[in-house]
Amino acid sequence: MNVLNRRMLHIEGIAVFVVSLYLYATTGFSWWWFFLLLLAPDLSALGYLKDRRVGAVVYNVFHTYSFPLLLMLVSKMTGWNVVFAAAVIWLAHIGMDRALGYGLKYPSDFKHTHLQRV
C-alpha cells in the first residue's frame, strides 16, 4: 500500500473517532462509560489463544465498521439508547485503531494488517 493511501485510511480513522465522540456526546451517558468500554473490542484478540486463523477471524469481526453501524441503526429504530451508546463506543474504538495504524488482521501473523505491518 502506498503512503498516500495509508495516510487517507489514517485520516478516515480520525474522522470516524471524532464523529463517534460527537455522537456519544448526544447520548447523555456518562463519559466514564465511554472510556471504560473503549478498549473492550480488543478482548476479541483472545481468539488468538486458539490459533492464528481463528484469532484473525474473531478479531476482524469485532474490528469492522459494519457491525457497530448495523447495531446503531437497529438501536435507533427500536429506541434502545444504551445499545446506541455501546455501538458508538465500538465505532470509536475501530476509528481509533485505524488512526493509529492498526488494521484488519491477516491469518499469517497478528502483525500483518490491511494497513501495514505493525
CNS distance restraints for C-alpha pairs under 8 A (distance, minus, plus):
assign (resid   1 and name CA) (resid   5 and name CA) 6.56 0.50 0.50
assign (resid   1 and name CA) (resid   6 and name CA) 6.57 0.50 0.50
assign (resid   1 and name CA) (resid 115 and name CA) 7.35 0.50 0.50
assign (resid   1 and name CA) (resid 116 and name CA) 7.74 0.50 0.50
assign (resid   2 and name CA) (resid   6 and name CA) 6.33 0.50 0.50
assign (resid   3 and name CA) (resid   7 and name CA) 6.10 0.50 0.50
assign (resid   4 and name CA) (resid   8 and name CA) 6.20 0.50 0.50
assign (resid   5 and name CA) (resid   9 and name CA) 6.34 0.50 0.50
assign (resid   6 and name CA) (resid  10 and name CA) 6.33 0.50 0.50
assign (resid   6 and name CA) (resid 115 and name CA) 6.30 0.50 0.50
assign (resid   7 and name CA) (resid  11 and name CA) 6.15 0.50 0.50
assign (resid   8 and name CA) (resid  12 and name CA) 6.09 0.50 0.50
assign (resid   9 and name CA) (resid  13 and name CA) 6.26 0.50 0.50
assign (resid   9 and name CA) (resid  98 and name CA) 6.90 0.50 0.50
assign (resid   9 and name CA) (resid  99 and name CA) 7.37 0.50 0.50
assign (resid   9 and name CA) (resid 115 and name CA) 7.78 0.50 0.50
assign (resid  10 and name CA) (resid  14 and name CA) 6.38 0.50 0.50
assign (resid  10 and name CA) (resid  98 and name CA) 5.62 0.50 0.50
assign (resid  10 and name CA) (resid  99 and name CA) 4.22 0.50 0.50
assign (resid  10 and name CA) (resid 100 and name CA) 6.89 0.50 0.50
assign (resid  10 and name CA) (resid 101 and name CA) 6.52 0.50 0.50
assign (resid  11 and name CA) (resid  15 and name CA) 6.19 0.50 0.50
assign (resid  11 and name CA) (resid  99 and name CA) 6.38 0.50 0.50
assign (resid  12 and name CA) (resid  16 and name CA) 6.21 0.50 0.50
assign (resid  12 and name CA) (resid  95 and name CA) 7.50 0.50 0.50
assign (resid  12 and name CA) (resid  98 and name CA) 7.69 0.50 0.50
assign (resid  12 and name CA) (resid  99 and name CA) 7.27 0.50 0.50
assign (resid  13 and name CA) (resid  17 and name CA) 6.15 0.50 0.50
assign (resid  13 and name CA) (resid  94 and name CA) 7.38 0.50 0.50
assign (resid  13 and name CA) (resid  95 and name CA) 4.05 0.50 0.50
assign (resid  13 and name CA) (resid  96 and name CA) 6.01 0.50 0.50
assign (resid  13 and name CA) (resid  97 and name CA) 7.21 0.50 0.50
assign (resid  13 and name CA) (resid  98 and name CA) 4.74 0.50 0.50
assign (resid  13 and name CA) (resid  99 and name CA) 4.45 0.50 0.50
assign (resid  14 and name CA) (resid  18 and name CA) 6.13 0.50 0.50
assign (resid  14 and name CA) (resid  95 and name CA) 6.04 0.50 0.50
assign (resid  14 and name CA) (resid  96 and name CA) 6.48 0.50 0.50
assign (resid  14 and name CA) (resid  98 and name CA) 7.57 0.50 0.50
assign (resid  14 and name CA) (resid  99 and name CA) 5.21 0.50 0.50
assign (resid  15 and name CA) (resid  19 and name CA) 6.10 0.50 0.50
assign (resid  15 and name CA) (resid  95 and name CA) 7.39 0.50 0.50
assign (resid  16 and name CA) (resid  20 and name CA) 5.99 0.50 0.50
assign (resid  16 and name CA) (resid  91 and name CA) 7.29 0.50 0.50
assign (resid  16 and name CA) (resid  92 and name CA) 6.53 0.50 0.50
assign (resid  16 and name CA) (resid  95 and name CA) 5.02 0.50 0.50
assign (resid  16 and name CA) (resid  96 and name CA) 7.87 0.50 0.50
assign (resid  17 and name CA) (resid  21 and name CA) 6.28 0.50 0.50
assign (resid  17 and name CA) (resid  91 and name CA) 7.30 0.50 0.50
assign (resid  17 and name CA) (resid  92 and name CA) 4.60 0.50 0.50
assign (resid  17 and name CA) (resid  93 and name CA) 7.29 0.50 0.50
assign (resid  17 and name CA) (resid  94 and name CA) 7.75 0.50 0.50
assign (resid  17 and name CA) (resid  95 and name CA) 4.73 0.50 0.50
assign (resid  17 and name CA) (resid  96 and name CA) 5.70 0.50 0.50
assign (resid  18 and name CA) (resid  22 and name CA) 6.43 0.50 0.50
assign (resid  18 and name CA) (resid  92 and name CA) 7.74 0.50 0.50
assign (resid  19 and name CA) (resid  23 and name CA) 6.14 0.50 0.50
assign (resid  20 and name CA) (resid  24 and name CA) 5.98 0.50 0.50
assign (resid  20 and name CA) (resid  88 and name CA) 5.64 0.50 0.50
assign (resid  20 and name CA) (resid  89 and name CA) 7.04 0.50 0.50
assign (resid  20 and name CA) (resid  91 and name CA) 6.60 0.50 0.50
assign (resid  20 and name CA) (resid  92 and name CA) 5.22 0.50 0.50
assign (resid  21 and name CA) (resid  25 and name CA) 6.19 0.50 0.50
assign (resid  21 and name CA) (resid  88 and name CA) 7.97 0.50 0.50
assign (resid  21 and name CA) (resid  92 and name CA) 7.10 0.50 0.50
assign (resid  22 and name CA) (resid  26 and name CA) 6.64 0.50 0.50
assign (resid  23 and name CA) (resid  27 and name CA) 6.88 0.50 0.50
assign (resid  23 and name CA) (resid  88 and name CA) 6.91 0.50 0.50
assign (resid  24 and name CA) (resid  28 and name CA) 7.49 0.50 0.50
assign (resid  24 and name CA) (resid  29 and name CA) 7.52 0.50 0.50
assign (resid  24 and name CA) (resid  34 and name CA) 8.00 0.50 0.50
assign (resid  24 and name CA) (resid  85 and name CA) 6.10 0.50 0.50
assign (resid  24 and name CA) (resid  88 and name CA) 6.22 0.50 0.50
assign (resid  24 and name CA) (resid  89 and name CA) 7.34 0.50 0.50
assign (resid  25 and name CA) (resid  29 and name CA) 7.54 0.50 0.50
assign (resid  27 and name CA) (resid  81 and name CA) 7.12 0.50 0.50
assign (resid  27 and name CA) (resid  85 and name CA) 6.41 0.50 0.50
assign (resid  29 and name CA) (resid  33 and name CA) 7.41 0.50 0.50
assign (resid  29 and name CA) (resid  85 and name CA) 7.45 0.50 0.50
assign (resid  30 and name CA) (resid  34 and name CA) 7.10 0.50 0.50
assign (resid  31 and name CA) (resid  35 and name CA) 6.44 0.50 0.50
assign (resid  32 and name CA) (resid  36 and name CA) 5.92 0.50 0.50
assign (resid  33 and name CA) (resid  37 and name CA) 6.04 0.50 0.50
assign (resid  34 and name CA) (resid  38 and name CA) 5.82 0.50 0.50
assign (resid  34 and name CA) (resid  89 and name CA) 6.12 0.50 0.50
assign (resid  35 and name CA) (resid  39 and name CA) 7.83 0.50 0.50
assign (resid  36 and name CA) (resid  40 and name CA) 7.96 0.50 0.50
assign (resid  37 and name CA) (resid  89 and name CA) 6.94 0.50 0.50
assign (resid  38 and name CA) (resid  89 and name CA) 5.85 0.50 0.50
assign (resid  38 and name CA) (resid  90 and name CA) 6.81 0.50 0.50
assign (resid  38 and name CA) (resid  92 and name CA) 7.31 0.50 0.50
assign (resid  38 and name CA) (resid  93 and name CA) 5.67 0.50 0.50
assign (resid  39 and name CA) (resid  43 and name CA) 7.77 0.50 0.50
assign (resid  39 and name CA) (resid  93 and name CA) 6.60 0.50 0.50
assign (resid  40 and name CA) (resid  90 and name CA) 8.00 0.50 0.50
assign (resid  41 and name CA) (resid  62 and name CA) 6.01 0.50 0.50
assign (resid  41 and name CA) (resid  63 and name CA) 7.29 0.50 0.50
assign (resid  41 and name CA) (resid  90 and name CA) 6.83 0.50 0.50
assign (resid  41 and name CA) (resid  93 and name CA) 7.29 0.50 0.50
assign (resid  42 and name CA) (resid  59 and name CA) 7.56 0.50 0.50
assign (resid  44 and name CA) (resid  55 and name CA) 7.68 0.50 0.50
assign (resid  44 and name CA) (resid  58 and name CA) 5.93 0.50 0.50
assign (resid  44 and name CA) (resid  59 and name CA) 4.97 0.50 0.50
assign (resid  44 and name CA) (resid  62 and name CA) 6.56 0.50 0.50
assign (resid  45 and name CA) (resid  55 and name CA) 6.15 0.50 0.50
assign (resid  45 and name CA) (resid  56 and name CA) 7.93 0.50 0.50
assign (resid  45 and name CA) (resid  58 and name CA) 7.27 0.50 0.50
assign (resid  45 and name CA) (resid  59 and name CA) 5.49 0.50 0.50
assign (resid  46 and name CA) (resid  50 and name CA) 7.99 0.50 0.50
assign (resid  46 and name CA) (resid  55 and name CA) 6.94 0.50 0.50
assign (resid  47 and name CA) (resid  51 and name CA) 7.10 0.50 0.50
assign (resid  47 and name CA) (resid  52 and name CA) 7.95 0.50 0.50
assign (resid  47 and name CA) (resid  54 and name CA) 5.88 0.50 0.50
assign (resid  47 and name CA) (resid  55 and name CA) 3.97 0.50 0.50
assign (resid  47 and name CA) (resid  56 and name CA) 7.46 0.50 0.50
assign (resid  47 and name CA) (resid  58 and name CA) 5.90 0.50 0.50
assign (resid  47 and name CA) (resid  59 and name CA) 7.05 0.50 0.50
assign (resid  48 and name CA) (resid  52 and name CA) 5.42 0.50 0.50
assign (resid  48 and name CA) (resid  53 and name CA) 7.78 0.50 0.50
assign (resid  48 and name CA) (resid  54 and name CA) 6.48 0.50 0.50
assign (resid  48 and name CA) (resid  55 and name CA) 3.84 0.50 0.50
assign (resid  48 and name CA) (resid  56 and name CA) 7.19 0.50 0.50
assign (resid  49 and name CA) (resid  55 and name CA) 7.17 0.50 0.50
assign (resid  50 and name CA) (resid  54 and name CA) 6.47 0.50 0.50
assign (resid  50 and name CA) (resid  55 and name CA) 6.86 0.50 0.50
assign (resid  51 and name CA) (resid  55 and name CA) 5.93 0.50 0.50
assign (resid  52 and name CA) (resid  56 and name CA) 5.96 0.50 0.50
assign (resid  52 and name CA) (resid 107 and name CA) 5.37 0.50 0.50
assign (resid  52 and name CA) (resid 108 and name CA) 6.88 0.50 0.50
assign (resid  52 and name CA) (resid 109 and name CA) 6.64 0.50 0.50
assign (resid  52 and name CA) (resid 110 and name CA) 7.25 0.50 0.50
assign (resid  53 and name CA) (resid  57 and name CA) 6.36 0.50 0.50
assign (resid  53 and name CA) (resid 107 and name CA) 4.67 0.50 0.50
assign (resid  53 and name CA) (resid 108 and name CA) 7.57 0.50 0.50
assign (resid  54 and name CA) (resid  58 and name CA) 6.12 0.50 0.50
assign (resid  54 and name CA) (resid 107 and name CA) 7.89 0.50 0.50
assign (resid  55 and name CA) (resid  59 and name CA) 5.88 0.50 0.50
assign (resid  55 and name CA) (resid 107 and name CA) 7.59 0.50 0.50
assign (resid  56 and name CA) (resid  60 and name CA) 5.91 0.50 0.50
assign (resid  56 and name CA) (resid 104 and name CA) 7.85 0.50 0.50
assign (resid  56 and name CA) (resid 105 and name CA) 5.30 0.50 0.50
assign (resid  56 and name CA) (resid 106 and name CA) 6.10 0.50 0.50
assign (resid  56 and name CA) (resid 107 and name CA) 5.32 0.50 0.50
assign (resid  56 and name CA) (resid 110 and name CA) 7.26 0.50 0.50
assign (resid  57 and name CA) (resid  61 and name CA) 6.18 0.50 0.50
assign (resid  57 and name CA) (resid 105 and name CA) 7.89 0.50 0.50
assign (resid  57 and name CA) (resid 107 and name CA) 7.81 0.50 0.50
assign (resid  58 and name CA) (resid  62 and name CA) 6.58 0.50 0.50
assign (resid  59 and name CA) (resid  63 and name CA) 6.19 0.50 0.50
assign (resid  59 and name CA) (resid 104 and name CA) 7.61 0.50 0.50
assign (resid  59 and name CA) (resid 105 and name CA) 7.24 0.50 0.50
assign (resid  60 and name CA) (resid  64 and name CA) 6.05 0.50 0.50
assign (resid  60 and name CA) (resid 104 and name CA) 5.48 0.50 0.50
assign (resid  60 and name CA) (resid 105 and name CA) 6.39 0.50 0.50
assign (resid  61 and name CA) (resid  67 and name CA) 7.85 0.50 0.50
assign (resid  62 and name CA) (resid  67 and name CA) 7.68 0.50 0.50
assign (resid  63 and name CA) (resid  94 and name CA) 5.74 0.50 0.50
assign (resid  63 and name CA) (resid 104 and name CA) 6.74 0.50 0.50
assign (resid  64 and name CA) (resid  68 and name CA) 8.00 0.50 0.50
assign (resid  64 and name CA) (resid  94 and name CA) 7.15 0.50 0.50
assign (resid  64 and name CA) (resid 104 and name CA) 7.59 0.50 0.50
assign (resid  65 and name CA) (resid  69 and name CA) 6.20 0.50 0.50
assign (resid  65 and name CA) (resid  91 and name CA) 6.54 0.50 0.50
assign (resid  65 and name CA) (resid  94 and name CA) 7.08 0.50 0.50
assign (resid  66 and name CA) (resid  70 and name CA) 6.11 0.50 0.50
assign (resid  67 and name CA) (resid  71 and name CA) 6.07 0.50 0.50
assign (resid  68 and name CA) (resid  72 and name CA) 6.02 0.50 0.50
assign (resid  68 and name CA) (resid  87 and name CA) 4.86 0.50 0.50
assign (resid  68 and name CA) (resid  88 and name CA) 7.06 0.50 0.50
assign (resid  68 and name CA) (resid  90 and name CA) 6.23 0.50 0.50
assign (resid  68 and name CA) (resid  91 and name CA) 5.88 0.50 0.50
assign (resid  69 and name CA) (resid  73 and name CA) 6.32 0.50 0.50
assign (resid  69 and name CA) (resid  87 and name CA) 7.14 0.50 0.50
assign (resid  69 and name CA) (resid  91 and name CA) 7.47 0.50 0.50
assign (resid  70 and name CA) (resid  74 and name CA) 6.23 0.50 0.50
assign (resid  71 and name CA) (resid  75 and name CA) 5.97 0.50 0.50
assign (resid  71 and name CA) (resid  83 and name CA) 7.36 0.50 0.50
assign (resid  71 and name CA) (resid  84 and name CA) 7.05 0.50 0.50
assign (resid  71 and name CA) (resid  87 and name CA) 6.08 0.50 0.50
assign (resid  72 and name CA) (resid  76 and name CA) 6.17 0.50 0.50
assign (resid  72 and name CA) (resid  83 and name CA) 7.31 0.50 0.50
assign (resid  72 and name CA) (resid  84 and name CA) 5.07 0.50 0.50
assign (resid  72 and name CA) (resid  87 and name CA) 5.70 0.50 0.50
assign (resid  72 and name CA) (resid  88 and name CA) 7.22 0.50 0.50
assign (resid  73 and name CA) (resid  77 and name CA) 6.27 0.50 0.50
assign (resid  74 and name CA) (resid  78 and name CA) 6.16 0.50 0.50
assign (resid  75 and name CA) (resid  79 and name CA) 5.59 0.50 0.50
assign (resid  75 and name CA) (resid  80 and name CA) 4.84 0.50 0.50
assign (resid  75 and name CA) (resid  81 and name CA) 6.53 0.50 0.50
assign (resid  75 and name CA) (resid  83 and name CA) 5.83 0.50 0.50
assign (resid  75 and name CA) (resid  84 and name CA) 5.33 0.50 0.50
assign (resid  76 and name CA) (resid  80 and name CA) 6.64 0.50 0.50
assign (resid  76 and name CA) (resid  81 and name CA) 7.33 0.50 0.50
assign (resid  76 and name CA) (resid  84 and name CA) 6.88 0.50 0.50
assign (resid  80 and name CA) (resid  84 and name CA) 6.44 0.50 0.50
assign (resid  81 and name CA) (resid  85 and name CA) 6.20 0.50 0.50
assign (resid  82 and name CA) (resid  86 and name CA) 6.26 0.50 0.50
assign (resid  83 and name CA) (resid  87 and name CA) 6.09 0.50 0.50
assign (resid  84 and name CA) (resid  88 and name CA) 6.19 0.50 0.50
assign (resid  85 and name CA) (resid  89 and name CA) 6.30 0.50 0.50
assign (resid  86 and name CA) (resid  90 and name CA) 6.20 0.50 0.50
assign (resid  87 and name CA) (resid  91 and name CA) 6.12 0.50 0.50
assign (resid  88 and name CA) (resid  92 and name CA) 6.05 0.50 0.50
assign (resid  89 and name CA) (resid  93 and name CA) 6.23 0.50 0.50
assign (resid  90 and name CA) (resid  94 and name CA) 6.52 0.50 0.50
assign (resid  91 and name CA) (resid  95 and name CA) 6.24 0.50 0.50
assign (resid  92 and name CA) (resid  96 and name CA) 6.01 0.50 0.50
assign (resid  93 and name CA) (resid  97 and name CA) 6.14 0.50 0.50
assign (resid  94 and name CA) (resid  98 and name CA) 6.20 0.50 0.50
assign (resid  95 and name CA) (resid  99 and name CA) 6.09 0.50 0.50
assign (resid  96 and name CA) (resid 100 and name CA) 6.27 0.50 0.50
assign (resid  97 and name CA) (resid 101 and name CA) 6.27 0.50 0.50
assign (resid  97 and name CA) (resid 102 and name CA) 4.99 0.50 0.50
assign (resid  97 and name CA) (resid 103 and name CA) 6.97 0.50 0.50
assign (resid  98 and name CA) (resid 102 and name CA) 5.18 0.50 0.50
assign (resid  98 and name CA) (resid 103 and name CA) 5.86 0.50 0.50
assign (resid 101 and name CA) (resid 115 and name CA) 6.31 0.50 0.50
assign (resid 101 and name CA) (resid 116 and name CA) 7.00 0.50 0.50
assign (resid 101 and name CA) (resid 118 and name CA) 7.46 0.50 0.50
assign (resid 102 and name CA) (resid 113 and name CA) 6.91 0.50 0.50
assign (resid 102 and name CA) (resid 115 and name CA) 6.80 0.50 0.50
assign (resid 102 and name CA) (resid 116 and name CA) 7.66 0.50 0.50
assign (resid 102 and name CA) (resid 118 and name CA) 6.97 0.50 0.50
assign (resid 103 and name CA) (resid 113 and name CA) 4.97 0.50 0.50
assign (resid 103 and name CA) (resid 114 and name CA) 5.38 0.50 0.50
assign (resid 103 and name CA) (resid 115 and name CA) 5.31 0.50 0.50
assign (resid 103 and name CA) (resid 116 and name CA) 7.44 0.50 0.50
assign (resid 104 and name CA) (resid 113 and name CA) 5.19 0.50 0.50
assign (resid 104 and name CA) (resid 114 and name CA) 5.53 0.50 0.50
assign (resid 104 and name CA) (resid 115 and name CA) 7.65 0.50 0.50
assign (resid 105 and name CA) (resid 109 and name CA) 7.54 0.50 0.50
assign (resid 105 and name CA) (resid 110 and name CA) 6.10 0.50 0.50
assign (resid 105 and name CA) (resid 111 and name CA) 7.33 0.50 0.50
assign (resid 105 and name CA) (resid 112 and name CA) 5.91 0.50 0.50
assign (resid 105 and name CA) (resid 113 and name CA) 4.52 0.50 0.50
assign (resid 105 and name CA) (resid 114 and name CA) 6.68 0.50 0.50
assign (resid 106 and name CA) (resid 110 and name CA) 6.95 0.50 0.50
assign (resid 106 and name CA) (resid 112 and name CA) 5.62 0.50 0.50
assign (resid 106 and name CA) (resid 113 and name CA) 5.80 0.50 0.50
assign (resid 106 and name CA) (resid 114 and name CA) 7.46 0.50 0.50
assign (resid 107 and name CA) (resid 112 and name CA) 8.00 0.50 0.50
assign (resid 108 and name CA) (resid 112 and name CA) 6.99 0.50 0.50
assign (resid 111 and name CA) (resid 117 and name CA) 5.42 0.50 0.50
assign (resid 111 and name CA) (resid 118 and name CA) 4.90 0.50 0.50
assign (resid 112 and name CA) (resid 116 and name CA) 6.59 0.50 0.50
assign (resid 112 and name CA) (resid 117 and name CA) 4.83 0.50 0.50
assign (resid 112 and name CA) (resid 118 and name CA) 6.65 0.50 0.50
assign (resid 113 and name CA) (resid 117 and name CA) 5.92 0.50 0.50
assign (resid 113 and name CA) (resid 118 and name CA) 7.28 0.50 0.50
